[in-house]
Amino acid sequence: MTLSLNIGNFFNDSSSHALVDELRKRTSEEDILDFEEKFNSKNEKNLHVYICRFLKNRSISRGLASRWLITIIENKESKIDALQK
């Protein structure tokens, strides 16, 4: 038996396209982290959930998704490391 998590559609199509466009605009690490912070403060689901969903649906490229996810994960890991010291 296989279980899968079906998160469903978070946004309508135009909102999804607008978010993908915003993702593509951000090139520097600072821009990505700033956008993530603002996005997470205003939305029920965190940005990484949307990025993974877009990746699953092939709405964004693997390269774009990996760049964003690596930046987000490395930032979280550095915050955890700083707290542990």
N, C-alpha and C positions, 0 to 999 in steps of 0.2 A: 504494500500500500504506500503510495507516494502522497505526501502532503505538500502543498505549496501555499505560500502566502500571497493572496491576491489583494493588493493594496487598492486597486481600482484607479479610476481617473481622479487626480487631485485637482486639476484645473480643466477648464474647457480648452479647446484647441488653440484659440488665439492667445490665451494666457500661457499655455505651454510653449508656444512659439516665442512669445515675448521673453519668457525666462531663458530659453535656449539662446536667444539673441544676447541677453545680458551675460550669460555664461561665456559666450564667444568674445565679447568685448573685453573681458578681464584678462589681462596678460601678466601683470606682475603679481608676485606673491602677496604684497600688501593690499592690492585691489581685491584679490580673491578673498582674503581673510576679512577685509572690511565688509565686502558684500555679504559674506556668510553670516557675519555678526548681525548685520541689519536684517537680513532675510530671516534668520532664526528668531529674532526678537519679535517679528511681526506675523509669523506663520505658525500654525499648529505643528507641522512636521518640519524637521530640520532639513537643511539644504541637501545633505548627503543622501537622504532618502529619495528626494526628487532626482538627483543625479543618477542614482542606481536604477531608478524606474525608467528614466530616459534611456539609459544604456541598455536595459533589458528590452525596451521597445525599439531599440536602434534609432532613436530620435537624435542622438548625438554620437560623435565618433568615439572610438575607444581611446584615442589620444587625448581628446578634450576631457573626457571623463577621468582618465588616469591622472592628468595634470591637476585637475581640481581635487580629486580624492587624495592624492599623495600630499598636496599642500595642506589640506584640512587635517589629515591624519598626523602628519609630522608636527603641525601646530599643537594638536591635542597632546601628542606624546611629549613635546617639550614642556608644556604646561604641567603635565603629570610629573615629569622629572624634576621640575623646579619645586613642586610641592613636596616631593620626597626628600629633598636636600635640607 
